[in-house]
Amino acid sequence: MSVSRRRFIKQSAKASAAVYAASLGISAKSYGNIIGANDRIRIGIVGFSDRFRQTLLPCCLNHYKELNVDIVAVSDIWKVRRGEGAAYLKEKLGHDVQACVNNDELYRIKDLDGVIISTADFQHALHTIEAVKAGKDVYVEKPFAEMMEDNRAALKVVKASDRIVQIGSQRRSGSNYTAAAEFIQSGKFGAITMVELSWNVNQPGRWRRPALVAQCKEEDTDWKRFLMNRPYEPWDPRKYLEYRLFWPYSSGMPGQWMSHQIDTVHWFSGLKHPRSVVANGGIYKWKDGRKNWDTTTAVFDYGPANDGGDAFQVVFTSRMHNGDEQPAEIYYSNGGELNLITNTVSPRGGLTERFASAMNMQPNLLPEMNLVEKAAPVVASANTGADILTSNHMRNFLECMRNRKQPNAPVEAGYYHSIATIMTNAAVHTGMKVTFDEKKQEVLAGGKVWKGW
């Protein structure tokens, strides 16, 4: 049967059924919901955060009608955000959304297929474990984990399941980053010799929520559930809402920003984690009670575990008191550079004839070329709406929920970027050179396992 004939028969059947439905007093809109209901992906939201409302939701809405996706519930342990979430989603979706007091209630909902997790940084891996054990697919924000114990536990649970888990490392859904990965992995770039990463902003209010802190009361939330496996301490609304400023609820710069950029290092090079990390910095400008640094420099040594073969250095710098909103990722080889600010490959800094001939060597210069014709801009500002990278990434997750293929940023991407961020945090807190025990999958500071507190 031809495609056109099959389509005609299918449409005729739908039309006949629609006439019958109308005879029963069922509206066309209601009928449309009925015919797609069996194929619909039903999503729950874990944490009605600014990140979800301002970026993840718009990205989901870009695709939800085409891919037959619906958001049916929101779970938030703070009464205020829970009510706001249900009301806001109803406004955007045109139907009621169930408000759940916690994830236990969320996972009792029948026919829930997956969740989008955008909770506090230290909770991501633990909330992923909950979701996967409940049989749900997961889109989870980065950093994936802030402690190796959580990191290992989440990897084990996900790998033992058949669930789709997409880590929110949206660079992996960008055409320019994919082109960069292909160029380096093809051997055309030559061996990576160094990588410079930077992420700078000038935002006194970054990660601050003073108005919300004033609203937040202990009786309106579940502080014990928030703490999860962190040591108990008395109620503190700043740590509940401004958690990115406070260890052990977040590592701040490493988990929030470096995790994105270090993931590209692992992706492009094929290496899983650094061999060692050292770090320096402090709270130099914003002395507002925060514990996590406002200025950070971390230096990484990457290479094969046996110290043989090609090795290279990565430098990550970040400051919160001066910045131009242009995160930088520049890869260097002996032949030039690959620049993900400009999305170009160039011979800049490569070995020229003048200096090569002095050592009886051949010049080694990369060509001038664009990685892609047009690339999505990458900015340091959070929650900038439905940006192209995150929209592509969310679509990839929703498509993988249907086709059951591995997403662009599978759980391993989160596991390995977390090793790098945890190593960095260990260096920050101990002042030591930090290494990684491959056999035990443990971060070592001064030769001892770093537990974090």
TORVEX-714869 format. One record per atom (N, C-alpha, C): x, y, z; residue in one letter. Coordinates in steps of 0.1 Angstrom, whole numbers, plus 5000, padded with zeros to 4 digits. Atoms other than C-alpha are relative to their C-alpha. Layout:
BEGIN
XYZA...
//
This chain:
BEGIN
500849885000M500050005000M500950125000M499249885001S501450344991S499950085013S500049924988V502350595018V498750095000V501149915001S499650835005S498749935003S501350084997R496950565006R499949975015R500050034986R497950465041R499650125008R500349874993R497750825052R498550034999R501449975002F494350865036F499149915008F500850094992I492950555053I500050045015I499849964986K494350665087K499250125003K500749884997Q492951015084Q498549984999Q501450025002S489550885072S499549935013S500450074988A489450655103A499950105011A500049904989K490350945126K498750094998K501149925003A487651155109A498749945005A501250084996S485050885114S499849995015S500050014986A486050845150A499650135006A500249874995A485951215155A498550044999A501549985001V482351235142V499349935011V500750084989Y481350955166Y500250075013Y499849944987A483051135195A499250135001A500849884999A481251455186A498549975003A501450044997S477951265187S499849975015S500050024986L478851185223L500250135008L499849884993G479451545231G501550035004G498549984997I483351525232I500550104990I499549895009S485051835219S501249954992S498850035008A487751825192A501350005008A498849994992K490351935217K500249885009K499950114991S489451665241S500349874993S499850125009Y489351405213Y501549994996Y498650005003G492851515203G500949955011G499350054988N494051455238N499949855002N500350144999I492451115238I500849914991I499350085010I493950985206I501549995002I498650004997G497451085217G500449955013G499850024986A497150985253A500949875002A499350124998N498550635249N501550014996N498749985005D501650765231D500750125007D499549884994R502251065254R501149975010R498950014990I505451105274I499550095012I500549934989R504451215309R501250035009R498849954992I507051425328I499650065013I500249934987G507351535364G501350085002G499049904997I509451825377I500549985014I499450014987V511851775406V500750135003V499449874996G512552125420G499650104990G500449895008F510752425407F501050125002F498949914998S513952625404S500050114989S499949905010D514852945385D500549944987D499450075011R516952725362R498949934992R501150075007F513852515354F499150104993F501049915005R511452805350R500550084988R499549905009Q513653035330Q500749944987Q499250065012T515552785307T499549864997T500350145003L514652415310L498549994995L501450015004L510852475307L499850064986L500249955014P511052705276P500649904990P499450105009C513352445260C499149884998C500950115001C510952165268C498750044991C501249965008L508052375254L500350024985L499650005015N509952415221N499649884993N500150135007H509352055214H498849915005H500950104994Y506551915236Y498849974992Y501250035009K503651945211K500449904989K499550085011E505651795183E500349865004E499650134995L506951505204L499049945009L501150054992N503651455223N500549985014N499550014987V505151535257V499150095009V500849924990D503251665288D500750005013D499549994986I504251785322I498849995009I501250034992V501851645348V500150035014V499949984985A503351715382A501350085003A498849934995V505851925401V500249975015V499650034986S507651825433S500950105006S499149914994D509152085456D499750005015D500250014985I509652065494I499750135006I500349874995W509152445498W498650034996W501449975003K505452535500K499850114990K500149895009V505952865482V500349964986V499650045013R507852725452R499049894994R500950105005R505452425450R498750064995R501249945005G502452645447G500250094988G499649935012E504152875423E500249924988E499750095011G505252585402G498749954994G501350055005A501752435399A499250114992A500749895006A500252775390A500650044987A499349965012Y502952865365Y499949904989Y500150105010L502852535347L498649994994L501450005005K499052545345K499850114990K500149895010E499352885328E500649974987E499350035012K501852765303K499449884992K500550125006L500252425296L498549994997L501549995002G496552505299G499349895007G500750104992H495752225324H500650005014H499550014987D496152145360D501349915001D498850074998V499552015372V500049965015V500050044986Q499751805404Q501250055008Q498949954991A501751965432A500349905011A499650114991C503651705452C500950065011C499249944989V505051785487V501449945000V498750065001N508051555480N500149894989N499850105011N509451295456N499349875002N500850124997D507751005474D498650014994D501449985006E504351155464E500150004985E499849995014L505651225429L500049864993L499850145006Y506650865422Y498949915003Y501350084999R503250735433R499050034989R500849965011I501750905403I500049894989I500150105010K500550645377K500550054987K499649975014D502150635343D500950124998D499049905001L504850885350L501249944993L498950065008D507650825324D501450065003D498749944997G510451065334G499950125008G500049884992V511551365354V501150094995V499049915002I513551675350I500450055014I499549964987I515751745380I500950125000I499249874998S517052095389S499950045014S500049974986T517552085426T501450055004T498749954995A520552185448A501149914994A498950075006D523852085434D500349875006D499650124993F524651825460F499049894999F501150105000Q521251655455Q499949934986Q500250055014H521551575417H500149854999H499850145001A523051235420A499049925008A500950074991L520851135449L498650004995L501349995006H517751255432H499949914987H500050095011T518751055401T499849865004T500250134994I519050745422I498649975003I501450024997E515550795435E499249984988E500850005012A514150855400A500249864993A499750125007V515850555384V499549885007V500650114993K514850325412K498549994999K501549995002A511250445406A499749974986A500350045014G511650335370G499950124990G500249895008K511850685355K501350044992K498949945007D514050835328D500350145006D499649884993V515951145339V500850104991V499149895005Y517251475326Y500450075013Y499549944987V519451605355V501150104997V499149895001E521251925358E501449965005E498650014995K525051945364K500250095011K499150115000P527151905384P499349875004P500750124997F526151545386F500249965015F499850034986A527751485420A501150095006A499049924993E529851675446E500849925009E499250104992M531151365465M500149874992M499950125008M532551045451M499149895005M500950104995E530350835474E498650014992E501249985007D527250985457D500249974985D499750025014N528950975423N500049854996N499950155002R529750595425R498649945001R501350064997A526350515439A499050024988A500949965011A524450695411A500449934987A499650075012L526550545383L499649855001L500450144998K525950195397K498649984998K501450025001V522250235399V499550024986V500449975014V521950395364V500449884991V499550115008K524150125348K499349875001K500750134997A522149845364A498650014994A501449985005S518949985348S500050014985S500149975014D517550045314D499450144998D500649875000R516650405321R500950104991R499349895007I517650705299I500450115010I499549894991V519750955318V500850104992V499349895007Q520751285302Q500650105010Q499449904991I523251495321I499950144993I500349865006G522651875316G501350064995G498849955006S526051915298S499650044985S500649975013Q524452095268Q500950024989Q499049995011R527652155249R500049884991R500050125008R527351795238R498950004989R501049995011S524351895217S500250124991S499749895009G526052185200G500849974988G499350045012S527152165164S501550045000S498649965000N530352365170N500849915009N499350094991Y531352145199Y500249864994Y500050135007T530551835179T501150004989T499049995010A532751965150A501450015006A498749994994A535552045174A500549865005A499750134996A535351695188A500549914988A499650085012E535551545153E501350044995E498749955006F538451765142F501149955009F498950054991I540551675173I500249854999I499950155000Q539651305173Q500549944987Q499550055013S540451275136S501550004999S498649995001G544051355143G500550134993G499649885008K544051675121K500550115009K499549894991F544651895152F501449975005F498750034994G547651705164G499749975015G500250034985A548151615201A499750135007A500349894991I546651855226I501250025009I498849974991T549452035245T499550085012T500649924989M547352275266M498650044997M501349955002V543852395272V499850115010V500349884991E542852735287E498550015000E501549984998L539352765302L499850125009L500349894991S537953075318S498550035000S501549974998W534453175331W499950125010W499949884992N534253535344N498750084999N501249924999V531253745355V500350125010V499949894990N530854075374N498650025005N501450014996Q527554005392Q500049985015Q500150014985P527254085430P498949915004P501150084996G523953915430G500049854995G499950135005R525053595413R499949905011R500250114990W523753295434W499450065013W500649944988R522253545459R498450004998R501550005000R518453535467R499450075012R500449944987P517853795495P498550015002P501449984999A514253855487A499349875004A500650134997L513453485487L500449955014L499550044987V515553425518V499150065011V500949934991A513353675536A498649935001A501350075000Q510253475526Q500049865006Q499950154998C511553125534C500049975015C500250044986K510352985568K500249855001K499750144998E511452645582E498749925000E501350085000E507752545588E499449984987E500650015014D507052585551D500849914991D499250095008T509652335540T500449885008T499650124993D511352015549D501550005000D498649984999W514852095561W500849875000W499350134999K515751735570K500149934986K500050065014R514751615535R501050074991R499149925008F516751895520F501549955002F498650034997L519951795538L500449864995L499850135006M519651435525M501249935008M498950074993N523051275534N501150095005N499049904994R524851595545R499950005015R500049994985P525751645582P498950095004P501149914995Y522851795602Y500650135005Y499749884994E523052155610E498650085001E501249934998P520352405622P499550074987P500649935012W517952565597W500750134997W499449885006D519452825575D499550034986D500649985013P517452975547P501050054989P499049965010R520553115530R500649874994R499450125005K521952765527K499049924992K501150065007Y518552645515Y499950064986Y500349935013L518252905487L501350054993L498749955006E521853035482E501149895002E499250124997Y523352685484Y501350014992Y498850005008R525852755456R501250085007R499049924993L527752985480L500649925012L499650074988F528152715507F500349864998F499650144999W530052395510W499449945013W500050115010P528952105514P498849994991P501250015009Y525852195494Y500350034986Y499649975013S527752315464S501550025000S498649965001S531352355452S500250144994S499949875006G530452685436G500649994986G499449995013M532652765406M500349874993M499750125007P533952415399P498849924996P501250085003G530552245400G499150074990G500949925009Q528552525383Q500650034987Q499449955013W530952645356W501049904994W498950095005M534052425353M499549874995M500550135004S531952115350S499650004985S500449995014H530652235316H501349994992H498849995008Q534152315303Q500949885001Q499150114999I536052025317I499449874993I500750115008D533451785301D500550004986D499550005014T534651905267T501449954999T498650065000V538251815276V499949855000V500150145000H537151465284H499449944987H500650035013W534951445253W501050004989W499149985011F537551575229F501249915001F498750084999S540551385243S499849855002S500250154997G538951055253G500549965013G499550034986L540451085288L498950025009L501250004991K538151025317K500150105012K499949914989H539651245344H501550055001H498649964999P542851435354P500849905008P499150084991R545851265369R500350085013R499849924988S546351555393S499450144999S500549865000V544951895403V500650085012V499749904990V546152195423V499250124998V500949885001A544152505431A500450115010A499849884992N544452855445N498950104998N501049905001G542153145452G499550045013G500649954987G539853285478G498850094998G501149905000I537053525487I500650145000I499349885001Y538553845475Y499250134999Y500849885003K535654075467K498749995008K501450004995W532153955478W500049935014W499950054986K532553915516K498750015007K501449994996D528953845523D499649885008D500350124992G529153535545G500249874992G499850125008R529753295516R501249925004R498950084997K532153005520K500749954987K499350045013N532852915483N500650134994N499249895005W535453125466W499350084989W500549915011D534753425443D501150014990D498950005009T538153375426T500749875000T499450135000T539653045415T500949984988T499150055011T542552915395T500349855003T499650144998A542952535391A500849954988A499150055010V545652355372V500049855000V500250145001F545152005359F501149944991F499150085009D547551745345D499249884995D500850115007Y545951505319Y501049924992Y499250095008G547451205303G499649865003G500250144996P547450825303P500449975014P499850034986A547350665337A501549965003A498650044997N550950525333N501050114997N499149885003D552350875325D500749994987D499450015013G553350755291G499150074989G500849945011G552050895257G499950155002G500249855000D550751245251D499350045013D500649944988A549951455281A499950154998A500249855002F548851815285F499450065013F500449934988Q547952075310Q498750084997Q501249925001V544552245316V500050105011V500149904990V544152575334V498650064999V501349954999F540752685346F500150125009F500049884991T540353045359T498650065000T501449954999S537153205372S500050115010S500149894990R536353535389R498550054999R501449955000M532953685399M499950155002M500049854997H534054055403H500550084988H499649935012N535154135367N499849904989N500250105011G533953965335G499250064989G500649965012D532754005300D499049914994D501050095004E530253725298E500449924988E499550085011Q532353525274Q500849885005Q499250114996P533353185287P501049964989P499050035010A536653085269A500449865001A499550135002E537752745257E500950004988E499050005011I540952735237I500949885002I499250125000Y542752415228Y501350034991Y498749975006Y546452435218Y500749874995Y499150105005S548652205197S501250064995S498849945006N552052245182N499850074987N500349945013G550352345150G499150135000G500949884999G548052625163G499049985011G501050014990E544852655182E498649974994E501450025003L541152555182L499350095011L500649904991N539152845197N498549995000N501450024999L535652785209L499350135004L500649874999I535053155215I499650054986I500349965014T535353225177T499649894992T500350125008N534652865166N500849994988N499150015012T537752865144T501249915004T498750064999V540852665139V501050094992V499149915006S543952865131S501549965003S498650044998P547752835128P500750095011P499549904990R548153105156R500849925010R499150064990G551153005178G500649884995G499450125005G552052715156G501550014996G498650005003L555552605147L500350054986L499849945013T556752835119T501349954994T498850045007E559452785093E501350065007E498949934994R561753035111R500649925012R499550074989F561952835143F500149854998F499850155002A561552485129A501349974993A498850035007S564452515105S501350015009S498849994991A566852615133A500249875007A499850134993M566252265148M499949894989M500150105011N566152085114N498749935000N501350064999M562452035118M499150074988M500949945010Q559552095094Q499050095007Q501049924994P557052375101P498749925002P501250074997N553752265116N498950105003N501049904998L550852495110L498649954996L501350045003L547152425111L499450104989L500749915009P544852565084P499150105007P501049914996E542552865088E498749954996E501350055004M539052735090M498950035011M501149994990N535652775107N499549865003N500550134996L534352485127L498649974994L501350015005V530852545116V499650144993V500449885006E529052805094E499450105010E500749924990K526952925123K499949935013K500050074987A527252845160A499250085010A500849944989A525052905190A501050075009A499249934990P526553175213P500049935014P499950064986V527753045247V500350125009V499849894991V527353305275V500149955014V499850044985A528153305312A498750025007A501349974993S524653435321S499249885001S500950114998A522453175337A498650044996A501549985002N518753125328N499750114989N500249905010T518853315295T498949964990T501050045009G515753155281G500349874992G499850135007A515452875256A501250014990A498849995008D519052895243D500149874991D500050115010I519852675213I500749885005I499450124995L522252445230L499149925010L500850074990T519952355259T498749954993T501250055008S516952335235S500349874993S499550125007N518852085214N500149885009N499750104990H519851895245H498749945005H501350054995M516351875258M499349924990M500650085010R515051755225R500649864998R499350135000N517751485224N499549915011N500550084989F516551365258F498649954997F501450045003L512851355248L500049904989L499950095010E513751175216E500549865004E499450134995C515850915234C499049935010C501050064992M512950855258M499149914991M500850085009R511150725227R500849894993R499250105008N513850555207N500949915009N499250074990R515750425238R501549994996R498649995003K519050525223K500750085011K499349924990Q521850665245Q500050154996Q500049865003P521651045248P501350064998P498749935003N524351295239N500950005012N499249994988A525451325275A499549895010A500550114991P524950985292P500650015014P499649994986V525550915328V501650015002V498550004999E529350855322E500550144999E499549865002A529751215311A499950075014A500149944987G528451325345G500949945010G499150064991Y530451075364Y501450054999Y498649965002Y533751185349Y500250155002Y499849854997H533151565350H500050025016H500149994986S532251505387S501449965007S498750034995I535651335393I500950135000I499249885002A537351655380A499650115010A500449904991T535251885400T500249975015T499850044987I535551685432I501550015003I498549984998M539351675428M500350145002M499749864998T539352045424T499550055013T500549964987N537252095455N500949955011N499150054990A539551875474A501350085001A498849915000A542552085463A499750145006A500549874994V540552405473V500049995015V500250014985H539852275508H501249955007H498850054993T543152105516T501350084996T498849945004G545652315497G501149904995G499150115005M547251985485M499949974985M500150065013K548051835452K499149875001K501050114999V545151595446V500149914988V499950115011T545251265426T498849925001T501150095001F542850995417F500449855000F499750144999D542950625427D499149934990D500850065011E541750455395E499349875005E500650134995K541250115412K498950015010K501049984990K539250235441K499050114997K500949895004Q537650525423Q499850105011Q500049904989E538550765451E501050114997E499249885001V539951115452V500950005012V499050014990L543151135472L500750145002L499349884996A544551445490A501149965010A498950054991G548051385505G500049855002G500050154999G547651015497G498849945007G501250044992K544450995518K498750024993K501349975006V540850955507V499450125005V500649884996W539151285507W498549985001W501450034998K535651255522K499250134999K500749885002G534751625521G499750085013G500249934987W534251705558W500549915011W
//
